Structures are given as structure tokens and as C-alpha cells.
């Protein structure tokens, strides 16, 4: 069973920064690198939305709302994906979920709360 473990969430003031981390572990059926890893977020009363994703060979996608502020990266040796979040806004407040895809299977982390408030 593949598990995604997230860390790095918390409370930060507007304009501050956080870095989220997510590591995949467990059985991956002989594979050692996820095809795609990324981050989604869900705010109260809203749909879950893609924040950023990154394929093994550095293909990156960002939501328009975070372009220029967030940076996704990954360490394939550690099967870890990061999300550097700068210039945070109150609108970024949400539960952030790590996502990974391996072949036809999708995996989700438990979510980590990010709160941007004064």
C-alpha cells in the first residue's frame, strides 16, 4: 500500500512563506518513482483544485492564482515533492493535499492545513 505523508503546514501571516513536503512510501509494485506528484487544495465551501503538479522529467503546471508565488520541485531519489509557497495571501488558506500517480493508480495524502491570517 502506497502512503503519502505531508508536512509543513501551519499558520502564517500574509506575505509570509511556507514549504510543504510530501514523501511517498510503501509498495509501488517494483516502481521506485511516481509518474506525477503534485498538490491540490480545498477551502471550506469550495471544490478541490489543482495547485501545482510535476512529472518525473520536470514538466510543471501551476494554477493561475499561484503562478509567480509558488514553486513545485521534487527529489526523485527520495520520492518527495515540495511546494515552496511565497507571498502568501489569505485566499491561499485551505487544506493542501499531496497527490501522486503511479501508472493507473492515484494516491492522496491526508492533507495539511495552511492558514494565512493576521
WOPE-V788674 format. One record per backbone hydrogen bond with DSSP energy under -0.5 kcal/mol. NH is the residue of the N-H (numbers start at 1). CO is the residue of the C=O. E is the energy in kcal/mol with one decimal. If there is no record, write none. Layout:
nh=NH co=CO e=E
nh=NH co=CO e=E
//
This chain:
nh=3 co=25 e=-2.7
nh=5 co=23 e=-2.1
nh=6 co=4 e=-0.5
nh=7 co=21 e=-2.0
nh=10 co=113 e=-0.9
nh=12 co=115 e=-2.7
nh=15 co=88 e=-3.2
nh=16 co=13 e=-2.3
nh=18 co=85 e=-2.1
nh=20 co=83 e=-2.5
nh=21 co=7 e=-2.6
nh=22 co=81 e=-1.8
nh=23 co=5 e=-2.1
nh=24 co=79 e=-2.6
nh=25 co=3 e=-2.4
nh=31 co=28 e=-1.8
nh=35 co=101 e=-1.6
nh=36 co=101 e=-1.5
nh=37 co=54 e=-2.2
nh=38 co=99 e=-2.4
nh=39 co=52 e=-3.4
nh=40 co=97 e=-2.7
nh=41 co=49 e=-2.3
nh=42 co=95 e=-2.1
nh=46 co=43 e=-2.3
nh=49 co=41 e=-2.8
nh=51 co=39 e=-2.9
nh=52 co=39 e=-1.7
nh=53 co=61 e=-2.0
nh=54 co=37 e=-2.7
nh=55 co=59 e=-2.1
nh=56 co=35 e=-1.4
nh=58 co=55 e=-1.5
nh=60 co=58 e=-0.5
nh=61 co=53 e=-2.1
nh=63 co=51 e=-2.6
nh=66 co=63 e=-1.7
nh=67 co=63 e=-1.0
nh=69 co=66 e=-2.3
nh=70 co=66 e=-2.4
nh=71 co=84 e=-2.3
nh=73 co=82 e=-1.7
nh=75 co=80 e=-2.8
nh=76 co=74 e=-0.7
nh=78 co=75 e=-0.8
nh=79 co=75 e=-0.8
nh=80 co=75 e=-2.0
nh=81 co=22 e=-2.6
nh=82 co=73 e=-3.3
nh=83 co=20 e=-2.2
nh=84 co=71 e=-2.9
nh=85 co=18 e=-3.4
nh=85 co=83 e=-0.6
nh=86 co=69 e=-1.8
nh=86 co=84 e=-0.6
nh=87 co=15 e=-0.6
nh=88 co=16 e=-2.3
nh=92 co=89 e=-2.2
nh=93 co=90 e=-1.8
nh=94 co=114 e=-1.9
nh=95 co=42 e=-2.3
nh=96 co=94 e=-0.6
nh=96 co=112 e=-3.0
nh=97 co=40 e=-2.9
nh=99 co=38 e=-2.6
nh=100 co=107 e=-2.1
nh=101 co=36 e=-2.6
nh=102 co=105 e=-2.6
nh=105 co=102 e=-2.6
nh=107 co=100 e=-2.7
nh=109 co=98 e=-2.4
nh=110 co=4 e=-0.6
nh=112 co=96 e=-2.3
nh=114 co=94 e=-2.6
nh=115 co=10 e=-2.7
nh=117 co=12 e=-2.0
nh=117 co=115 e=-0.6
//
